[in-house]
Amino acid sequence: MNEQRLRKAVSDVSSEMGKYRKELEAITKIDEVKQAECECCGLIEDCTPDYIVEVKDSYSDKWVCGLCSEAVKERLIHGPRITMEEAVSSHKDFCQKFNNTTRLNPKLSLTCTMRDIVKKRSENRDSKTLVTPKLGRTISCVPRINANTK
């Protein structure tokens, strides 16, 4: 009886793929996408795990979306000296206030905003230590031509 043995056939392609297995695993990791929710506004974005870690490292272990990250940077640059954690927390409070008032009741939001503007202006007036002298107007500013020429 002729015994035939089964032989495993290996193609050139599969053997070549074995050489590049690590590279293929790295590529599939890049394609892996997770959803990340912004700590401030609640926006959900699809991101790679590496990007999520990078953003969390930059913003006190909190993931913030692109728009909120710009607002936090702006607060750090133009506001009083605060830490990154305080800036993120402050912006988070702002977003929560916005979501609770503006989205639910736009008229109340407008009223609160006007109140805040007036409050800031009055604080700015009170904080000014320099008193600007007021000029009294005693004569007209219109130049006059002397008609008594000889």
VOBA-1610 file (N, C-alpha, C; in pm, whole numbers, padded with zeros to 5 digits, always signed):
BEGIN
Met+00082-00117+00000Met+00000+00000+00000Met+00087+00125+00000Asn+00051+00213-00086Asn+00124+00339-00093Asn+00070+00435+00011Glu+00158+00470+00094Glu+00115+00569+00195Glu+00150+00708+00144Gln+00051+00787+00146Gln+00076+00925+00110Gln+00074+01008+00236Arg+00170+01088+00245Arg+00176+01175+00362Arg+00125+01312+00323Leu+00053+01365+00415Leu+00007+01502+00393Leu+00120+01597+00426Arg+00137+01687+00340Arg+00242+01786+00363Arg+00177+01923+00376Lys+00233+01997+00463Lys+00182+02134+00484Lys+00247+02224+00380Ala+00162+02287+00305Ala+00213+02377+00203Ala+00220+02518+00259Val+00333+02578+00245Val+00351+02714+00295Val+00385+02801+00175Ser+00304+02901+00157Ser+00331+02989+00043Ser+00438+03091+00080Asp+00493+03148-00022Asp+00595+03251-00001Asp+00535+03373+00071Val+00410+03402+00042Val+00346+03519+00101Val+00333+03503+00252Ser+00289+03386+00296Ser+00272+03366+00440Ser+00405+03368+00514Ser+00510+03317+00451Ser+00641+03321+00517Ser+00693+03464+00525Glu+00665+03542+00424Glu+00706+03683+00426Glu+00627+03761+00531Met+00500+03725+00546Met+00418+03794+00646Met+00468+03767+00787Gly+00520+03648+00809Gly+00574+03615+00940Gly+00688+03706+00979Lys+00765+03747+00880Lys+00878+03837+00906Lys+00831+03975+00952Tyr+00717+04015+00901Tyr+00669+04150+00930Tyr+00554+04152+01031Arg+00542+04046+01109Arg+00432+04034+01206Arg+00429+04151+01304Lys+00544+04189+01356Lys+00549+04299+01454Lys+00502+04430+01391Glu+00544+04453+01268Glu+00500+04574+01200Glu+00350+04573+01177Leu+00295+04458+01143Leu+00151+04447+01123Leu+00075+04472+01253Glu+00127+04422+01363Glu+00063+04445+01492Glu+00063+04594+01527Ala+00173+04663+01496Ala+00180+04806+01522Ala+00079+04882+01437Ile+00062+04839+01312Ile-00034+04905+01224Ile-00177+04884+01276Thr-00208+04766+01322Thr-00344+04743+01373Thr-00369+04820+01501Lys-00264+04845+01581Lys-00281+04928+01700Lys-00314+05071+01662Ile-00253+05120+01555Ile-00280+05256+01510Ile-00425+05270+01468Asp-00478+05165+01405Asp-00616+05171+01358Asp-00717+05156+01470Glu-00672+05115+01588Glu-00762+05098+01702Glu-00810+05235+01748Val-00940+05251+01759Val-00998+05381+01795Val-01088+05363+01917Lys-01077+05457+02009Lys-01162+05455+02127Lys-01235+05588+02135Gln-01344+05587+02207Gln-01417+05711+02227Gln-01370+05777+02356Ala-01348+05908+02348Ala-01306+05985+02465Ala-01406+06098+02486Glu-01447+06118+02611Glu-01544+06222+02643Glu-01472+06338+02709Cys-01501+06457+02660Cys-01440+06579+02714Cys-01487+06600+02858Glu-01391+06627+02947Glu-01423+06650+03089Glu-01502+06779+03109Cys-01486+06873+03016Cys-01551+07004+03031Cys-01690+07008+02970Cys-01698+06987+02839Cys-01825+07008+02769Cys-01901+06879+02742Gly-01837+06763+02756Gly-01906+06637+02736Gly-01905+06587+02592Leu-01835+06656+02503Leu-01825+06615+02363Leu-01751+06482+02355Ile-01799+06392+02270Ile-01735+06262+02254Ile-01667+06258+02118Glu-01537+06221+02120Glu-01459+06213+01997Glu-01397+06075+01986Asp-01375+06030+01862Asp-01304+05906+01837Asp-01156+05937+01827Cys-01075+05872+01910Cys-00931+05900+01915Cys-00853+05771+01934Thr-00726+05777+01898Thr-00639+05663+01924Thr-00598+05665+02071Pro-00568+05551+02127Pro-00526+05546+02268Pro-00403+05633+02297Asp-00308+05636+02204Asp-00189+05719+02224Asp-00224+05867+02233Tyr-00317+05911+02148Tyr-00358+06051+02150Tyr-00431+06084+02281Ile-00513+05992+02328Ile-00584+06013+02454Ile-00485+06030+02568Val-00384+05946+02573Val-00281+05955+02678Val-00205+06087+02667Glu-00173+06128+02545Glu-00099+06253+02524Glu-00179+06374+02574Val-00308+06377+02544Val-00392+06489+02588Val-00407+06488+02740Lys-00428+06370+02796Lys-00442+06360+02942Lys-00315+06406+03013Asp-00200+06373+02956Asp-00073+06417+03016Asp-00060+06569+03013Ser-00114+06631+02911Ser-00103+06777+02898Ser-00202+06853+02986Tyr-00315+06790+03020Tyr-00422+06861+03091Tyr-00458+06796+03224Ser-00358+06774+03307Ser-00378+06726+03445Ser-00461+06598+03451Asp-00427+06503+03366Asp-00491+06371+03363Asp-00641+06378+03332Lys-00680+06482+03258Lys-00819+06496+03213Lys-00818+06509+03061Trp-00911+06440+02996Trp-00918+06451+02851Trp-01012+06566+02815Val-00962+06661+02737Val-01043+06774+02691Val-01039+06779+02539Cys-01151+06820+02480Cys-01160+06829+02334Cys-01075+06946+02283Gly-01064+06958+02153Gly-00982+07063+02094Gly-01030+07203+02127Leu-01160+07225+02124Leu-01214+07358+02152Leu-01191+07397+02298Cys-01216+07304+02389Cys-01195+07333+02531Cys-01047+07349+02562Ser-00961+07275+02493Ser-00817+07290+02517Ser-00771+07431+02479Glu-00826+07485+02371Glu-00792+07622+02333Glu-00841+07723+02437Ala-00959+07700+02491Ala-01012+07789+02595Ala-00928+07782+02721Val-00883+07662+02757Val-00798+07646+02875Val-00663+07716+02854Lys-00604+07701+02735Lys-00477+07770+02704Lys-00496+07922+02713Glu-00607+07970+02660Glu-00637+08114+02663Glu-00648+08163+02807Arg-00711+08085+02891Arg-00728+08120+03033Arg-00592+08125+03102Leu-00503+08034+03065Leu-00369+08033+03125Leu-00287+08153+03082Ile-00299+08190+02956Ile-00219+08300+02902Ile-00270+08436+02949His-00400+08459+02939His-00454+08592+02962His-00515+08613+03100Gly-00529+08508+03175Gly-00590+08522+03306Gly-00483+08539+03414Pro-00528+08541+03537Pro-00431+08546+03647Pro-00351+08416+03653Arg-00236+08419+03718Arg-00149+08301+03727Arg-00220+08187+03800Ile-00252+08080+03726Ile-00315+07962+03786Ile-00250+07838+03727Thr-00271+07725+03792Thr-00216+07599+03742Thr-00305+07543+03631Met-00253+07443+03561Met-00330+07379+03454Met-00457+07316+03511Glu-00444+07252+03627Glu-00560+07187+03688Glu-00668+07289+03723Glu-00628+07405+03774Glu-00725+07510+03807Glu-00790+07566+03680Ala-00713+07579+03573Ala-00768+07630+03447Ala-00870+07533+03389Val-00840+07404+03392Val-00934+07304+03341Val-01060+07303+03427Ser-01042+07309+03558Ser-01158+07310+03649Ser-01245+07434+03628Ser-01180+07548+03608Ser-01253+07672+03584Ser-01334+07665+03455His-01271+07611+03350His-01343+07599+03223His-01455+07497+03232Lys-01432+07391+03308Lys-01536+07291+03328Lys-01658+07354+03397Asp-01633+07438+03498Asp-01742+07509+03567Asp-01817+07600+03470Phe-01741+07668+03383Phe-01803+07756+03284Phe-01893+07676+03190Cys-01844+07562+03143Cys-01924+07479+03052Cys-02051+07427+03119Gln-02040+07387+03246Gln-02158+07339+03317Gln-02259+07451+03336Lys-02210+07570+03366Lys-02300+07685+03382Lys-02369+07715+03248Phe-02292+07709+03140Phe-02348+07733+03006Phe-02456+07631+02974Asn-02428+07504+03000Asn-02525+07398+02970Asn-02650+07409+03056Asn-02636+07454+03179Asn-02751+07465+03270Asn-02837+07587+03244Thr-02777+07695+03193Thr-02856+07817+03172Thr-02888+07842+03026Thr-02788+07854+02943Thr-02809+07893+02804Thr-02893+07793+02727Arg-02860+07669+02739Arg-02934+07569+02661Arg-03075+07550+02713Leu-03095+07564+02843Leu-03228+07543+02899Leu-03314+07669+02895Asn-03251+07784+02920Asn-03326+07909+02927Asn-03241+08024+02872Pro-03249+08051+02742Pro-03165+08155+02682Pro-03188+08294+02741Lys-03313+08327+02779Lys-03341+08460+02835Lys-03273+08477+02970Leu-03277+08374+03052Leu-03208+08379+03180Leu-03057+08393+03159Ser-03005+08325+03059Ser-02862+08333+03028Ser-02822+08475+02991Leu-02903+08540+02907Leu-02875+08678+02867Leu-02876+08769+02990Thr-02971+08751+03078Thr-02980+08832+03199Thr-02857+08810+03287Cys-02818+08686+03305Cys-02700+08656+03388Cys-02573+08713+03326Thr-02562+08705+03196Thr-02445+08759+03128Thr-02437+08910+03143Met-02550+08979+03126Met-02551+09124+03144Met-02514+09160+03288Arg-02564+09084+03384Arg-02530+09108+03525Arg-02380+09093+03547Asp-02321+08988+03487Asp-02178+08966+03502Asp-02095+09078+03440Ile-02140+09129+03325Ile-02069+09240+03259Ile-02071+09364+03348Val-02187+09395+03402Val-02199+09512+03490Val-02114+09493+03615Lys-02115+09373+03670Lys-02037+09343+03790Lys-01887+09362+03763Lys-01839+09313+03649Lys-01697+09328+03614Lys-01660+09474+03593Arg-01747+09549+03529Arg-01719+09692+03507Arg-01712+09767+03639Ser-01803+09737+03729Ser-01801+09807+03857Ser-01677+09767+03938Glu-01635+09641+03928Glu-01512+09599+03996Glu-01391+09669+03936Asn-01390+09685+03804Asn-01278+09755+03739Asn-01273+09901+03783Arg-01389+09964+03795Arg-01393+10104+03840Arg-01343+10117+03982Asp-01386+10024+04067Asp-01346+10027+04207Asp-01198+09997+04225Ser-01143+09913+04138Ser-01004+09873+04154Ser-00905+09977+04102Lys-00951+10073+04026Lys-00861+10175+03974Lys-00818+10266+04089Thr-00689+10272+04109Thr-00639+10359+04215Thr-00605+10497+04163Leu-00579+10506+04036Leu-00548+10636+03977Leu-00677+10712+03949Val-00682+10831+03999Val-00799+10914+03974Val-00765+11005+03857Thr-00844+10996+03754Thr-00820+11082+03639Thr-00892+11214+03662Pro-00818+11323+03653Pro-00882+11453+03675Pro-00981+11483+03563Lys-01091+11540+03601Lys-01189+11579+03500Lys-01159+11722+03459Leu-01159+11744+03332Leu-01133+11878+03281Leu-01263+11956+03277Gly-01261+12072+03339Gly-01378+12158+03331Gly-01370+12241+03206Arg-01481+12262+03145Arg-01482+12339+03021Arg-01530+12478+03053Thr-01440+12573+03041Thr-01477+12711+03073Thr-01496+12796+02950Ile-01425+12765+02844Ile-01441+12843+02721Ile-01463+12748+02605Ser-01510+12802+02499Ser-01536+12721+02382Ser-01405+12675+02319Cys-01408+12561+02258Cys-01291+12507+02191Cys-01283+12554+02046Val-01380+12626+02001Val-01381+12673+01863Val-01282+12788+01851Pro-01187+12781+01758Pro-01090+12890+01743Pro-01161+13016+01691Arg-01118+13126+01742Arg-01177+13254+01699Arg-01076+13334+01618Ile-01127+13406+01522Ile-01043+13493+01441Ile-01062+13634+01494Asn-00951+13696+01525Asn-00958+13831+01578Asn-00992+13925+01462Ala-01104+13992+01472Ala-01150+14083+01365Ala-01083+14218+01374Asn-01013+14249+01479Asn-00947+14379+01497Asn-00807+14375+01440Thr-00795+14366+01310Thr-00664+14368+01246Thr-00641+14506+01189Lys-00523+14555+01195Lys-00493+14689+01144Lys-00420+14686+01017
//
